[in-house]
Amino acid sequence: MWRFDKSILSQFDFLSIILIIPLVIISNWLIGEAVPALAQKQVAYVTIAFITFLIIFILPIRRMSWIIPFIYWANIALLFAVEFFGHSRLGAQRWIDIPFINATMQPSEFVKPALILMLAYLIHKSPPPLHGYRLKEFLKLSFYILLPFVLIAKEPDLGTAMVLLLIGFGVLFYVGVYWKILATIATIVLLFSPIAYKFLLHDYQKERITDFLSEKPSYHVQQSIIAIGSGGWLGKDKEDATQTQMKFLPIATSDFIFAFVVERTGFLGALLLISIYALLILHLLSLSIFNKDYYIKVVTVSISFMIFIYMGVNISMTIGYAPVVGVPLPMFSYGGSSFLNFIVLFAVMQNLITFRYKDMYDKSGKKSFV
């Protein structure tokens, strides 16, 4: 008989949940101001994510670790399906139809947690030696990162592909790679970047970089900077937030939601939001640094890298310091896929941390809750 062991609450990481809750509340408030109908959908996404969190949290993930390679390869199969059976929107072939329910899915979104779990599984099975992974092991792990990167970049979805690449190799260098490998990769990237720009990037991707480097920012970024600059210290009332209310600020609930935050809450509101992210990132890094379990180490550092990359790119593009790409503000921008991805990863992390000292069987020989 399954039973719940109350002692697991002593291991549960409450701080990460406490830091996520204000992100969800403030996000829904702002989305409701801009487009009330989207706020209702966002509540539905949050509800689905909460149910998913509970389901994943109670699974015996360590006991089921053998299934992780199947999850990874299933996601790779979906990326191949996009190549052969996907349909295009706005010049990009990223979606496949879900039979019988008249809906679509974007497999590149689901690859992120699958890759992180796969890296945790492989690194746990073969931890790095004293001076880091040598070439053979490094190439083996790199294959699992580069395969989805190539398939997603080909769609094309360079933003998502680059996030995967940065997270994957960030994790490898964090856990330990021989220094000569790092130096070689840095040299290759510097030499290969001009060639990649000239021959591999699509015209619209080059245009985004050109707009970023030009003296005058694009229309989207201009309106974003106006919204941010007009917010002042404490922000504007809803009726006075003209950039959002009069629809000058494009995509105010997703890509440029940070500009909306600053227009409504001012510099202090932006500082509070960035501080929440900074505390969450530092907390996750502390969990990773002070934990010798490679499952926990890889998952926590991956989530922290992911939040940092998403937050850094999103905020930078709204103020004109990065090219405009479709990278959401983590757990804040409107949308279900990105939010669900983060919640799935947090559920896995909470499971690994909370049950790391538990066995499948209790002292009486009966099955426990986990």
PyMOL commands that set and color helices and strands:
alter all, ss='L'
color gray80, all
select helices_A, chain A and resi 6-10+14-34+36-58+65-85+107-125+135-153+158-175+179-199+203-213+219-230+238-240+242-245+257-289+294-318+337-354
alter helices_A, ss='H'
color red, helices_A
select strands_A, chain A and resi 87-89+92-98+103-105
alter strands_A, ss='S'
color yellow, strands_A
deselect
rebuild
show_as cartoon
